[in-house]
Amino acid sequence: MTTITVEARELTRMYGGNTVVRDVSFNLNKGEVLGFLGPNGAGKSTTMKMLTGNLAPTYGTVKICGIDIIENPKAAKALIGYLPELPPLYKELTVDEMLSLAARLHGVTRAHLKKAMTLAKERCGLMEMSGRLIDNLSKGYQQRVGIAQAIIHNPMVVILDEPTVGLDPIQIRDIRALIKELGGEHSVILSTHILPEVEMVCDHVQIIHKGQLVFNGAIEVLKQQRHGNKLLLGLHRAPDIKELMKINGIVSVEPVRDKLLRVQYQAGKDPAEALVQAAVSNDWGMFHISPDQTSLEEVFVQLTQQESEH
Amino acid sequence: MIFTVAGKELKAMFSSPMGWVILALLQAVFAHFGFFAGVDQYFNIMSGSMRPEQRMGVTEFVGSNIFNMASFVMLVAVPLLSMRLISEERKNQTLTFLFSAPLTLTEIVLGKFIGLVSFLTIVIAFLAAMISSLNLWTDMDFGYIAANVIGLWFLVASFAALGVFVSSLTQQPIIAAIISFIALFALLAFDQYLASDPNSLFNHVSLMRHFEPFSRGLLDTRDFSYFILFIFTFLTLTVRRLDADRLRG
């Protein structure tokens, strides 16, 4: 039994002469949560549609647990739970009717139907809504029903397209916890443009821009890039920059604003302690020292803009 | 799986007033203009027909009245029922739900078709029950009724197949209804314009030409194969149309 649940190879999709997704390849292992990041119109939803068999790729293949979704769509689709951008709900049905329909279409047997429905409703906080018409539910609850229908058949791969849109902060927290929980036994792919969300729930991140993957790696790598090896230093009576450069490990110093300096150091040689000592003994008037984090937004902008320069 | 989809369609039909109203309305129309008017006129006309060859049985008289009218009433009713089958799902983007489920396109289309035809079967069953109720007072010719019911069923199933196909072409249910109505009307009526040439090619394509033998109580394999081919053609076209969604996006 392989542990690779999703295998995408050179996925390309063209609309007319317009290439929307170009050469997207990646693997996803069992138990991982993959975050799909990208600005609007980057091709996130198109990629997800191809992964779920809703759209045929122009070139390339998708394999779900080793089953090709184009050659054997029925078997592959049974392993996927998909929530598109707009939750696909029949408004004239009640929550229970909708979930039971989803379960039966995904081949949940009659004996397991009740259990599966209760579990999905519990996980998505829908227990009190069982008999309500979907049409009368708020946007947030409709979104939850959308997630519930995607996980009801206990699929190997759960694909969620912007699952936290339209939810209130408490619901968002619940859904993120749910996604983390799902990540334990299943593989989850979610797309979002809320960056902290990716950091919170994902193990892997892919940044897609203009249809191409510009970043594909573990979340740690992204965090590394984010933390850099930088300190933000505040000195009332700053010495000459050359003076600071003498301290072991410091690579460069640049002024930021209002007596703040950004100090970059070699990896693994944090000069914070030496800096404090030097500041005290030379009376530089230190009032601030902290690790300098570039925000995830900046990393994101860097990555997407690098690409557009090419 | 097919029946899960069909069940969902049938449920949708009855979860809004639409299904109930159409069912009641059709029954009222058939009863008032077909059944009662037929029974009423039977005595008037038959009492005037002195010669034996002018006389006909009550089954044939009332039956031809009802079933001829039914074919034209269904021409309006079926597009109204079939219009939302796929177009509304396209509009609400719920088609993704079915496409993502482990179903083939054929199963989706067949499910929807069977759901609609089951509803129409209820209508026809009520119609058959109504005319059979005359058996309480007289002896009915059940063979004649059966042939008509079978003919009407195939005719209506063909209407439904065309309706499902047209519904897959657009996002607007109303447009689907109008186009299906026009297409069905053309198929039903154009043999009237070419009646002078009994061997015209168009006569073979006309729906009414193939319904007509049934209404005389004649079951002909040519007519069966025509209706089955008609249904098969339009359901296949629907599958192709949905497949194009996946291919072209």
Boltz contact constraints between the chains, C-beta under 6 A:
constraints:
  - contact:
      token1: [A, 52]
      token2: [B, 100]
      max_distance: 6.0
  - contact:
      token1: [A, 54]
      token2: [B, 96]
      max_distance: 6.0
  - contact:
      token1: [A, 54]
      token2: [B, 99]
      max_distance: 6.0
  - contact:
      token1: [A, 55]
      token2: [B, 249]
      max_distance: 6.0
  - contact:
      token1: [A, 56]
      token2: [B, 246]
      max_distance: 6.0
  - contact:
      token1: [A, 56]
      token2: [B, 247]
      max_distance: 6.0
  - contact:
      token1: [A, 74]
      token2: [B, 102]
      max_distance: 6.0
  - contact:
      token1: [A, 77]
      token2: [B, 102]
      max_distance: 6.0
  - contact:
      token1: [A, 78]
      token2: [B, 102]
      max_distance: 6.0
  - contact:
      token1: [A, 82]
      token2: [B, 100]
      max_distance: 6.0
  - contact:
      token1: [A, 84]
      token2: [B, 96]
      max_distance: 6.0
  - contact:
      token1: [A, 86]
      token2: [B, 93]
      max_distance: 6.0
  - contact:
      token1: [A, 88]
      token2: [B, 94]
      max_distance: 6.0
  - contact:
      token1: [A, 88]
      token2: [B, 96]
      max_distance: 6.0
  - contact:
      token1: [A, 88]
      token2: [B, 97]
      max_distance: 6.0
  - contact:
      token1: [A, 92]
      token2: [B, 12]
      max_distance: 6.0
  - contact:
      token1: [A, 92]
      token2: [B, 15]
      max_distance: 6.0
  - contact:
      token1: [A, 101]
      token2: [B, 8]
      max_distance: 6.0
  - contact:
      token1: [A, 104]
      token2: [B, 4]
      max_distance: 6.0
  - contact:
      token1: [A, 105]
      token2: [B, 4]
      max_distance: 6.0
  - contact:
      token1: [A, 105]
      token2: [B, 101]
      max_distance: 6.0
  - contact:
      token1: [A, 106]
      token2: [B, 101]
      max_distance: 6.0
